Amino acid sequence: MKTSLLSCLLLISLPVFAADPTPIEKSVASPERTAADRERDQRDKPAEVMAFAGVKPGMVVADIFAAGGYYTELLAGVVGPEGKVIAINNVPYATYSKDDAKARFTEGRLKNVERRIVEASYMDIAPKSVDLAVIVMAYHDTYWIDEKEGWPAINTDGFIESIKRMLKPGGKLLIVDHNAAPGTGKEIAGKLHRLNEEWAKKSLTSHGFVFEKSYDGLRNPNDQLDKMVYDPAVKGKTDRYVHLYRLK
């Protein structure tokens, strides 16, 4: 039986609806985000990283060493009004990123964000209040010491235990960092701002975290792991590991 011309016209005129975007897609696509943030998206792939970590509406997320708030804004968009993001900095991080933070956290923006400046060795976030803690390209800084530049030594045992204390039972920890050469440890953090992923994994599992999985979307096998991360040869192109841990 032949289809009538009228039927064909009706079929052609029907709108085609795309699937509803996810909360992560909506957050990344927000028109309020800056051009600089969108440029960073190309190398940091935040949509993939947040999906890997299981970020969802209603969650409480601690963005540790949040700096100027690139990830804070993205996370706030995903968790929505029923959730909360705690943007945590110590004094050196807050000082370093004050201009970026001032622009991002203008009055009335990101109402579901609580900003905290803490002593990194003993972060005083409410116990069992956080679903997910996030440390993006900053875990190595807990092993970096530069008193002359205003970065005092951090008690890393206290830092890690603070994260455990703030997490709810079964809470998660996401780590994104610049990889360092195999066999190196914390000493490389003060030289290259890197931290070997196996060493980082042991430092966390020795405190009771359970390694769950890794995401390879930020890997770069061409990185020789021997240059400072700010070296023009590797800046924005380092080999980065993405680990997800679970609190026992």
C-alpha positions in Angstrom: 0.0 0.0 0.0 1.4 3.4 -1.1 2.0 6.1 1.5 0.0 9.2 0.7 1.7 12.5 0.0 -0.1 14.0 3.1 1.3 11.2 5.3 4.8 11.9 4.0 4.5 15.6 4.7 3.3 14.9 8.2 6.2 12.6 8.9 8.7 15.2 7.6 7.2 17.9 9.8 7.5 16.0 13.0 10.3 17.4 15.3 13.2 15.2 16.2 13.9 15.4 19.9 17.4 14.7 21.2 17.9 12.8 24.4 17.8 15.0 27.5 21.3 16.1 28.5 22.7 14.7 31.7 23.4 16.9 34.7 27.1 16.6 33.8 26.5 17.7 30.2 24.4 20.6 31.4 27.1 21.8 33.8 29.9 21.6 31.2 27.7 23.4 28.6 26.5 26.2 31.0 26.6 29.5 29.2 27.9 31.1 32.4 31.3 29.4 32.1 34.2 31.4 30.8 36.1 31.0 27.6 39.2 30.1 29.6 37.4 27.3 31.4 36.1 25.9 28.1 39.6 26.0 26.7 40.8 24.0 29.7 38.1 21.5 29.1 39.8 20.3 25.9 42.8 19.0 27.9 41.2 18.1 31.2 38.0 16.3 29.9 36.0 17.2 33.0 32.8 15.5 31.8 34.5 12.2 31.5 36.3 12.6 34.8 33.1 13.5 36.7 31.2 10.6 35.1 34.0 8.3 36.1 33.8 9.5 39.7 30.0 9.1 39.7 29.2 12.7 40.5 25.4 13.0 40.8 22.7 15.6 41.8 22.3 15.9 45.6 25.8 14.8 46.5 28.1 16.7 48.9 31.5 17.0 47.3 34.7 18.4 48.8 37.0 20.1 46.2 40.3 20.0 48.1 42.9 22.6 47.0 40.2 24.0 44.8 42.3 27.0 43.9 40.3 29.4 41.6 37.4 27.0 41.4 37.5 25.5 37.9 36.2 22.2 39.1 34.2 23.7 41.9 31.9 25.4 39.4 31.5 22.3 37.4 30.7 20.1 40.4 28.3 22.7 41.7 26.4 22.5 38.5 26.1 18.8 38.7 25.1 18.4 42.3 22.5 21.1 42.0 20.5 23.0 44.6 19.9 19.8 46.7 23.7 19.2 46.9 26.7 21.1 48.0 30.3 21.7 47.1 32.9 22.6 49.8 35.7 24.5 48.1 38.7 23.9 50.3 42.0 25.8 50.2 44.8 26.4 52.7 46.2 29.9 53.0 48.9 29.5 50.3 46.4 28.1 47.7 43.9 30.9 48.6 46.5 33.6 48.2 47.8 32.2 44.9 44.4 32.0 43.4 42.7 35.0 44.9 42.1 36.9 41.6 40.6 33.9 39.9 38.4 33.1 42.9 37.2 36.7 43.2 36.0 36.7 39.6 34.3 33.3 39.9 32.6 33.8 43.2 31.0 37.1 42.6 28.0 37.8 44.8 25.0 35.6 43.9 27.0 33.0 41.9 27.3 29.4 42.9 25.0 29.5 45.9 25.5 25.8 46.7 29.2 26.3 47.3 30.7 26.7 50.7 34.2 28.2 50.7 36.6 27.2 53.4 40.2 28.1 54.2 41.8 25.4 56.5 45.0 24.1 57.9 45.7 21.3 55.4 47.3 19.0 57.9 44.1 18.8 59.9 41.1 19.9 57.8 38.2 20.5 60.1 35.3 19.5 57.8 32.3 18.0 59.6 32.7 14.2 60.1 30.9 11.9 57.8 29.4 14.7 55.8 31.0 14.3 52.4 30.1 11.8 49.6 33.1 12.4 47.4 36.4 14.2 47.9 38.2 15.5 44.9 41.9 16.5 44.5 42.8 17.6 41.0 46.5 17.9 40.2 47.3 18.9 43.7 47.9 15.8 45.8 51.6 16.1 45.1 51.5 19.5 46.8 51.0 17.8 50.2 54.6 16.5 49.8 56.0 19.8 48.5 57.9 22.1 51.0 59.0 25.7 50.1 59.1 27.8 53.2 60.6 30.8 51.3 57.7 30.8 48.9 55.1 30.5 51.7 54.4 26.8 51.4 55.1 25.1 54.8 55.4 21.4 55.3 52.1 19.5 55.5 51.5 16.6 57.8 50.4 14.2 55.1 49.2 11.6 57.6 47.0 14.2 59.2 45.8 15.4 55.7 44.8 11.9 54.6 43.1 11.1 57.9 41.2 14.4 57.6 39.8 13.2 54.3 38.8 9.9 55.9 37.1 11.7 58.7 35.0 13.9 56.5 33.8 11.1 54.2 30.6 9.2 54.8 30.9 5.4 55.2 31.7 4.1 51.7 32.6 7.6 50.5 34.9 8.1 47.5 38.1 9.9 46.8 39.1 11.0 43.3 42.8 11.8 42.6 44.0 13.4 39.4 47.8 14.1 39.2 50.9 14.3 37.1 52.7 11.0 36.9 56.4 10.7 37.8 59.0 8.1 36.9 58.7 4.6 38.4 60.6 4.1 41.6 60.3 7.7 42.7 58.5 8.9 45.8 57.6 12.1 47.6 61.0 13.7 46.9 60.1 14.3 43.3 57.1 16.4 44.2 59.3 19.3 45.4 61.4 19.1 42.2 58.9 18.5 39.3 55.4 18.9 40.9 54.8 15.2 40.0 54.0 12.1 42.0 54.4 8.5 40.8 51.0 6.9 40.6 52.0 3.6 42.3 53.6 5.5 45.1 50.5 7.7 45.4 48.3 4.6 45.5 50.4 3.0 48.3 50.3 6.2 50.3 46.5 6.1 50.3 45.9 2.4 50.6 48.2 2.3 53.6 45.7 4.6 55.3 42.8 2.3 54.6 41.5 3.5 51.3 40.5 0.8 48.8 41.6 1.4 45.2 38.6 0.9 43.0 39.5 1.8 39.4 41.4 4.1 37.1 40.6 6.2 34.0 43.1 6.5 31.2 41.6 9.4 29.3 44.3 11.8 30.4 47.3 9.6 29.8 50.2 10.6 27.6 52.7 7.9 26.9 55.0 10.4 25.1 55.6 12.2 28.4 59.1 11.2 29.6 58.1 12.1 33.2 61.4 14.0 33.7 60.4 17.6 33.3 58.8 20.2 35.6 55.0 20.3 34.8 55.3 24.0 33.9 58.0 23.4 31.4 56.7 24.5 28.0 57.6 21.2 26.5 55.0 19.4 28.7 52.7 22.0 30.1 49.1 20.8 29.6 50.4 17.6 28.1 51.7 15.6 31.1 50.9 12.0 31.7 48.1 12.2 34.2 46.5 9.3 36.2 43.0 9.4 37.5 42.3 7.1 40.4 39.1 6.5 42.4 39.3 5.2 45.9 36.7 4.1 48.4 36.6 4.4 52.2 36.3 1.1 53.9 
